[in-house]
Each structure stands twice: as structure tokens, then as C-alpha cells.
Amino acid sequence: MIIRSKAPLRVGLAGGGTDVSPFADVYGGNILNATINLYAHATIIPMEGDTIVLDAKDRGVKVELPASRELELDGTLDLLKGVYNRIVRDFTKEPLSFKLITHVDAPPGSGLGSSSTLVVAIIGAFAHWLKLPLGEYDVAHLAYEIERIDLKLAGGRQDQYAATFGGFNFMEFYKDDKVIVNPLRIPRKYVNELQNNIVLFYTGTSRESAKIIDKQASAITDNAQKQIEATQMVKEQSVKMKEALLRGELNRIGEILHLGWEYKKQMAEGISNPSIEKLYQTAIEAGSNGGKISGAGGGGFMFFYCPENTRFAVIEAISALDGQVTPYEFSMSGLYSYSLK
């Protein structure tokens, strides 16, 4: 038997960072994101005996371990080990023997939620193999707990839910890890126009989001009014983005992105830098009317809204800088798994 699973990566259109504690716990967070046709993939091949093989193809890292109830978290493939440990603890209670093969269509630190999406894909493969009674909210919350509690990795809550649900979603975040996912029924013609007008660009540099997120969380804890007000404005932009998409007012998208980006840069040090600012200004001068970084900031992917037919001039301009334009399509489905005998 072979079990395969995949989950889509996402771009954060508005509200990014408001899903991070303590802001979400105190003020409540809102995020609007959309998944794209770049994926995290997981394959499980059950084996006889008492061996576990973990093979991250995109990282070139492979380890073979004796099957046990808990794998040591030693810095090597801890995401994979963390999922296994939780599956055994919560469900099987006994060790499993298998080969787990993973790869992600984007590099780590890309700002597309690759780590969380990989965790979701791995959970999906285990759930399919073991016939676990997990709904969409269950999978997303379990992925969140594995990353944020078990592995103690800093971050927000949107990525796990985006990867599980897929499509365009307006998400609400509250204290006690309460999350409400509101799927948006956006007419296909508007989705197609967004796809035509939004240019996705990889800066060529990854970043460690945990450091930026820690600074952001510290500012809220310290009651830094400038950062709190900026985060509130970023939250407000997500509502405006939702209204514009549902009403088909696509001419507002660039303006909303631009305002959100200006406020996001005030949320924590390190979100932007001179090379990012140069890239942004180059896109604006070529015809874009707004854009932002996807994820915590500091590097990874950026995207720009290019009204009418300005995408061609924008692509030409930013292609002269370090990085590359990345083709994509919006993905309207989330976590998917299947098995073959």
C-alpha cells in the first residue's frame, strides 16, 4: 500500500500577523488568504518490522530510526518526528513502522506557510492510513498544536487552516485558540482577474520568521501603542479586502494592499529592508498600484497587484532585480489524500 497526501500553500492577502498571540487573544484577529497551486506533499509506505524511515527529498535529508513510541527531537526533521509522536500519543498508542517521504514546492522561509502546510499534509497521510476520525478543524488545530506547543515554534494560526480548507477564506481568531473559517464564494471571473493581475515574485532570500514574530509579540506584550495601532489597521484592511472581493471591486485591491503593507512594516523591526523597498518601488513605478510581502516579512515571496495590462511592464521591471517571477494559479481545494494498493 502507498498513501499520498498534499496540501496547498497560501498567500496572505490581508490581515497577516493579527493571528499571532497575544494580539489575537486580546483584540481578536482577522486574516484573508488564498491558496495556490504550490503544495506540500507527503507519502507513507507502511512496512513490516520495527523501522521508521524519514526522507525529506527537497532537503536531501534521510534518517532511519528504530520504531518507538516517541522519536527524539534533535533538530533533524523535527516536523516529521513531531507529527509521528503526536499520532502515536493521541491515537495508536503503539509504535508504527513505515517510510515517510516529503517534499514542498517552495523553499523553507518562503512566506507561503510551507512548514505548517507540510505538517497538515503529513497529518492527512496518517489520517488516511489509520482511518482517524479527523474533520477539517481537527486537522488544522492538531497541526497548530504540534508546531506551536509540541515543537515550540513561534508563529500564528492561519497557515494550518488555509492548508486544510483551501480556497479563499476570511478567518477570525480569538482567545483560547478559537478559530472561525469563513469560505468566500467569489465569482470565477473575479478569481481569474485576480490571477491575471497579481504577480508573485520570489525574492531569492528566505528568512527566519520566528525572530520577526517574537518581536511582534513582544511589542503587544509591552503595550507598544504604535505597533498595536498598526496591527489594528492591518486587521481593518482584511475586512476591506473581503468586501472588495465579494463585491467585485477589484480596482480597490491595489490600494488596500498598499495601505496594509505600510501598516505592516510598523508592526515589528525586520519586516522590510532596503532590497525589499527597492523591489516594491520598482514595481510601483512600472505600473503596480500596491503589493505586500507574503508571511512574516524579511524575505521570501512578495506579490503585486497590476491593474489592467500593467503586469507585463511590472514583470519586465522586477525581473531585472534579484529573484524571479513565479507562475501560479489559485487552488480552490485544500488537503487531499488517497491510497493505492
N, C-alpha and C positions, 0 to 999 in steps of 0.2 A: 504493500500500500504506500501511496505517496499523497501527502496533504499539502496543498498550496494555499497561500493567503496573500492578499495585497490590500493596502490602504493608501488613499491619496494624500499627497502633500497639499499645503494650503498657502494662499496669500492672504495677509491680513489687510482688508480694505480700510477699516476704520476702527478706532477704539483700542488699538493694541496697547497693552500694558495695564489696562484697567481690570484685567482678570487676575492680577498679581496681588497676593496678600502683602501688607494689611489693607491696601486700598479697597479691594473688593469686599473685605469683611466689614469695613467701617462705612463705606459710601455706596457700595454696590457697583459692579462693573458692567459695561455693555461692549460687545465686540461684533463687528460684521466681517465675516470672512467667506472665502470661496475656495473650493478645492480644484486642483488642476491635474492634468494627466501625467504627472510625475508621481511615482509610487515608492513605497517601502514594501519589500517582498519577503516572505518567509516560507520555507519549505521544511516539512517534517517527514522523515523517513523512519518509522518505527523499526527497532532492531531487537533481536534476541540477545540475551546475555545481560551484562551489567556495565555497559559502557555508554557514555554520552559524548557525542562529537559536536562541537560548536564551530561553525565555519562561516565567517563574515567575508564573503567574496570581494566586496568593494574595498575592504580594508586590508585584505591579504593576511588575515589572522585566522588561524585554525588551532583549536586545542582539543585534546582527547582526555576525558576525565572518567574516573570510576563513578558509576551511578550511586548517588546518595540522596538522602532527604534534603540536604542543603549544600549548595555549591558555595565555596569561599569567594567572597567579593574582594578581588585583589587588584582591580584596575584593568583587567583584561576581559573584554566582552561582558562587562558587568550588566549591561542592559539585558542581554540574553539570559544571563545567570539569574538576574533579579526576577524575570518573568517565571522562569522554571521554579525558583524557590517558592514563589507565591502560589503557583499552581499546585505544587505538592502540599504546601501547608494548608491551603484552603479546600482542596478538592480530593486529590488521590490519596494523600497520607502516606504513600509508599513511593520509593524511587521509580523512575522511568528510564528506559533505555531507548535511545533514538539518535538520529543525526538531525541537527537543525542548521539549515543553510539560509543566510540572509544577504540581501543587498538593497541599497537605496539608490534611486535615480538622481539624487542630488548629493553634493558633498556635505559632511557634517559642518555645522556652523553656518548654514546657508540662509537661515532666517525663514525657512519654509516649514519648520516644525518637524524636521527629519527624525530626531531622536524619539519624540513622542509617537510619531506615526509608525516607526519601527516597532515600538512596544505594542501598539494596537494590532499591527499585523501579526506579531508573534502570538499574542493572546488569541487572535482569531484562528490561527492554525491549531493551537492547543484545544481551543473550544470545539472546533470541528472534529478533531481526532477523538477527544474524550467525551464528546456529546454533552458539554457543560451547559447548564441552563442559564445562559447569559444573554440578556437583551442589550440594546444599544447603549442605554445609560449605564448598565452594569459594566460593560466592556470599557467604556470611556472612564468611568470612575475607578475601576481597578487599575487601568493604565496610569491614571493620575496618582493613585496611592503608591504604586510600585516606584515611580520616578521620584515623587516629592517626599514620601515618607520612608519607604524601604531603602532607597538608594540615596536619599537626602540631596537630590539635585535641585538647584534653585530654578524657578520658572513659574509660569502661570498655568491656566487651566484650559485655554481654548484649543490647544493643538490636539489633545486626545479626543475631544468631542468632534472637531472638524473631521479628523481622520475616520472616525467611526460612522458619523452620519453622512458626510459628503454633501456636495452641492453648495448653494448659497444659504447661509444661516445667520440669523441675528441671535446672539447669545447673551443671556443675563446671568450674572454671577453675584452670589450673596454669601453671607457668613455660613459657617458650618458646611462648607464645600457644596452648597446648593447651587445647581446649575439648571437653567431652563433653555432648551434649544428650540428656536422658532424657525423652521424652514421657510424660506421665502419663495413664493411662486412667481418668479419673474418670467414674463413672456419671452419665448425663444428669440424673437427678433432683437430684444434688448440685450440678451446674453451674447448674441452674435456680434452686435455692435460694440459691446464692451470688449469682447475678444479681439475685434479688429483694432480698437482704439487704445488698448492698454499694451504697452511694450514692456516685456520682462527682461531685465538685464542683470547678469551675474557680474559682480564687481571683481571677481577673481580672488577675493580675500575672504576667508572665513573669520569668525570671531567667537570669543567665549562669552556667550550670552549671560552666564551666571554672574559675572562681575558687574555688568550693567544692571541686571535685575536686582542684585544686592544693594547697589547704590540707590536705585529707585525705591526699594522697600525701606531703606534706612531714612530716606527723605520724608516718607509718610510717617514713619515711627517718630521721627524727630519733630513732626508737625511743621515742616518747612512749607510756609504758605505759598511761595512761588510755585513749587513743584506740585502741591495739592491742587492749586487753581489750574495749572497747565493740564494736569491729569483729568480734572473735571471737564475742561474744554475738549480734550481728546474723546472723552466719553460722549459729550454732546455731538461731536462730529459723526459718531456712529449712528445716531438717530437720524441726523440729516441725510446720511448716506442711504439708510434704509428707505426713507421717504422718497428720495430721488430715484432709486432703482425701481421701486414699486410703481411710481407714477410715470416712469419712462422719461424723467427729466435729466437725460444724460449730459446735457450741456452744463449741469451743475457739478458733475463728478470731479473734474479737474480742480475746481475752486475748493471743494470740500477736502480733497486730498492735500492740496497745498496748505490750507489752514491747519489741518490735522498734523501735517509734518512740522509746521512752525511751532506748534504747541508741544509736540512730542519731543523735540530737541531740548525743551526746557525741563523735561521730566527727570533727567539724570545726565551726568557727565559721561561722555564717551559714545553717545548715540550717533553723533555726526563727527566728521573730521574733515580736514581740508580736501582730501581726494573725493569724498562723498559730495561736498559742497560744489566742487568743480564739475563733477558729473551732473549734479542737479541743475546747475546754472547753464551748462551746455545744452541740456535737454530743453530747458525753458526758452533759451534763445533760438533754438531750432524749431519751436512751434508747440511744444507741450505746454499745457496750462496748469499742470500740477502733478505731483507724484509723491512717493514716500519710500522708505525702506520697509522691507517685509521682515518682521521679527523685532528683536530687542534693539537692534542697531549696531553700528560699528563696522559693518561689512555685510557680506552675503548678497542677497538679491535686492534690487530696487525695481520699482515699476513706475511708469509714466503714462499719464493719460494724454492722448494725442488726438484732438478733435478733428473732424472732417478727414482730410487726407494728409495731415501733417506727420503721420507715423513714418513715412519714407524719409523725410528730411531729418527727423529725430534719430532714426536708426543710423543714418549715414553719419550724423554728427557724433553720437556717443560711441559708435563702433571704432572711431579713431582713438578712443581712450582705452585704458587697460580694462579688460573684461570682455564679455561677449553677450550679444542678444540671444535669448533662449526662446525657441518656438514652444508654444504650449496651446492647449485648449482647456476650457473649463470642464471639469468632471462632475457630473450630476449624481454620482453614486458614491457610496462610502465603502466601508470594509466588506470584502468579498472573499469567500473561501470555498474550496471544493476538494474532493479526493478522487483518486483513481486507483484501481486495484491492479 
